[in-house]
Amino acid sequence: MMAIRIFMILMCLAGTASGQSFGLLEVYDVPDGDVLNVRSGPSTDNEIVFTLSNGDTLDGFETTTDGRWTQIALSEGMAWVSSRFVRPIDMAFETSGLPLGLQCFGTEPFWRYEVLSEGESMYSELGEDRPYRSQVLSVLTSDNVALGSIQFDTDWHQVLLTHGECSDGMSDRLFHWNINLLQLPKRTRLITGCCTASFIQQE
């Protein structure tokens, strides 16, 4: 009951967060036929661990003091790209304030949650036969847009999303969003995890 009361208080604290990047970057201005090298460190002397193309989106974090290199998140950890070829882009939101394209992950059990288009969300757990889809019934966004706090309800759970650095405790990568998901009504439990609007999958 205490977890439920805390969650309801947070809900009350939680208008529209559109028009901001929330750390989301886009690769641009890479010459035709070329790629953007992703390196293990902020130098051309570091190993190339991945490549990106124009239009790819990614989570950006700190930059070097001279601004020449930007740290980004890959599926298995953090890496670096030339700041010359990335720029902030606005994160996508529905008119209701629902963020689009977020992928969220958590452990114990291992679960995944996605915010889809047209007010639909999808939840799945490792070992389950199929994911559970649900329709978002209401959305409430923070009055202070910069905080990036968004609460929404579906037919079987309540979600509080907050913008802020998050670690899943397993991988070496960082995320830009935290999720608190309160499951109702059969199994009342509060689970937490991390979310991203750009999941770069390393092969």
ChimeraX attribute file (.defattr): number of C-alpha atoms within 10 A of each C-alpha:
attribute: neighborCount
match mode: 1-to-1
recipient: residues
	/A:1	8
	/A:2	7
	/A:3	11
	/A:4	13
	/A:5	10
	/A:6	10
	/A:7	18
	/A:8	15
	/A:9	10
	/A:10	13
	/A:11	19
	/A:12	10
	/A:13	13
	/A:14	22
	/A:15	16
	/A:16	22
	/A:17	25
	/A:18	19
	/A:19	12
	/A:20	16
	/A:21	16
	/A:22	22
	/A:23	23
	/A:24	22
	/A:25	23
	/A:26	20
	/A:27	23
	/A:28	17
	/A:29	13
	/A:30	16
	/A:31	11
	/A:32	8
	/A:33	6
	/A:34	11
	/A:35	14
	/A:36	20
	/A:37	17
	/A:38	23
	/A:39	23
	/A:40	19
	/A:41	18
	/A:42	19
	/A:43	13
	/A:44	14
	/A:45	9
	/A:46	12
	/A:47	13
	/A:48	16
	/A:49	14
	/A:50	19
	/A:51	13
	/A:52	19
	/A:53	19
	/A:54	17
	/A:55	13
	/A:56	13
	/A:57	21
	/A:58	23
	/A:59	24
	/A:60	28
	/A:61	18
	/A:62	12
	/A:63	17
	/A:64	12
	/A:65	7
	/A:66	6
	/A:67	11
	/A:68	14
	/A:69	21
	/A:70	20
	/A:71	22
	/A:72	25
	/A:73	23
	/A:74	23
	/A:75	15
	/A:76	14
	/A:77	13
	/A:78	20
	/A:79	20
	/A:80	28
	/A:81	28
	/A:82	20
	/A:83	16
	/A:84	14
	/A:85	19
	/A:86	24
	/A:87	16
	/A:88	17
	/A:89	17
	/A:90	15
	/A:91	20
	/A:92	18
	/A:93	17
	/A:94	14
	/A:95	9
	/A:96	13
	/A:97	20
	/A:98	27
	/A:99	23
	/A:100	19
	/A:101	19
	/A:102	20
	/A:103	18
	/A:104	23
	/A:105	20
	/A:106	20
	/A:107	15
	/A:108	9
	/A:109	10
	/A:110	12
	/A:111	17
	/A:112	19
	/A:113	23
	/A:114	20
	/A:115	21
	/A:116	19
	/A:117	13
	/A:118	11
	/A:119	18
	/A:120	16
	/A:121	19
	/A:122	15
	/A:123	16
	/A:124	17
	/A:125	18
	/A:126	13
	/A:127	9
	/A:128	9
	/A:129	8
	/A:130	10
	/A:131	13
	/A:132	13
	/A:133	18
	/A:134	18
	/A:135	15
	/A:136	21
	/A:137	12
	/A:138	14
	/A:139	19
	/A:140	20
	/A:141	24
	/A:142	20
	/A:143	15
	/A:144	12
	/A:145	15
	/A:146	13
	/A:147	15
	/A:148	22
	/A:149	25
	/A:150	26
	/A:151	24
	/A:152	20
	/A:153	18
	/A:154	19
	/A:155	13
	/A:156	17
	/A:157	17
	/A:158	21
	/A:159	22
	/A:160	22
	/A:161	22
	/A:162	22
	/A:163	19
	/A:164	16
	/A:165	13
	/A:166	18
	/A:167	17
	/A:168	18
	/A:169	12
	/A:170	9
	/A:171	11
	/A:172	13
	/A:173	17
	/A:174	24
	/A:175	26
	/A:176	22
	/A:177	24
	/A:178	23
	/A:179	22
	/A:180	17
	/A:181	21
	/A:182	22
	/A:183	17
	/A:184	14
	/A:185	10
	/A:186	7
	/A:187	9
	/A:188	14
	/A:189	14
	/A:190	16
	/A:191	16
	/A:192	18
	/A:193	23
	/A:194	27
	/A:195	29
	/A:196	23
	/A:197	24
	/A:198	23
	/A:199	18
	/A:200	18
	/A:201	10
	/A:202	11
	/A:203	5
